[in-house]
Amino acid sequence: MARICEITGIGPRKGSIIWRSGKKKKLGGIGTHITAITKRRFLPNLQRVKVVVNGEVRYMRVSTRALKRGLVTKAPKRTWKKDSAAK
């Protein structure tokens, strides 16, 4: 399953980790040096949420940024109980 928000379309971003060695000059060393740069991914914070879309309730994978902005209307909580005679 793709890690993409269904509302905003935000997906994974590229980045890098910079490995440094040595002691900082202000701490009494001779300075830090970069020894390696490796690639990494920044993944969006996706949540599986019940959402009302076109009058029907369904699950969507939505980023927390979209939830905070109010781009999504969450489905109301279910208040009725299942009928035991239906089994």
Secondary structure in CASP SS format (residue, H / E / C, confidence):
PFRMAT SS
TARGET T0000
AUTHOR 0000-0000-0000
METHOD secondary structure of the structure
MODEL  1
M C 1.00
A C 1.00
R C 1.00
I C 1.00
C C 1.00
E C 1.00
I C 1.00
T C 1.00
G C 1.00
I C 1.00
G C 1.00
P C 1.00
R E 1.00
K E 1.00
G E 1.00
S E 1.00
I E 1.00
I E 1.00
W E 1.00
R E 1.00
S E 1.00
G C 1.00
K C 1.00
K C 1.00
K H 1.00
K H 1.00
L H 1.00
G C 1.00
G C 1.00
I C 1.00
G C 1.00
T C 1.00
H E 1.00
I E 1.00
T E 1.00
A E 1.00
I E 1.00
T E 1.00
K E 1.00
R E 1.00
R E 1.00
F E 1.00
L C 1.00
P C 1.00
N C 1.00
L E 1.00
Q E 1.00
R E 1.00
V E 1.00
K E 1.00
V E 1.00
V E 1.00
V E 1.00
N C 1.00
G C 1.00
E E 1.00
V E 1.00
R E 1.00
Y E 1.00
M E 1.00
R E 1.00
V E 1.00
S E 1.00
T H 1.00
R H 1.00
A H 1.00
L H 1.00
K H 1.00
R H 1.00
G C 1.00
L C 1.00
V C 1.00
T C 1.00
K E 1.00
A C 1.00
P C 1.00
K C 1.00
R C 1.00
T C 1.00
W C 1.00
K C 1.00
K C 1.00
D C 1.00
S H 1.00
A H 1.00
A H 1.00
K C 1.00
END
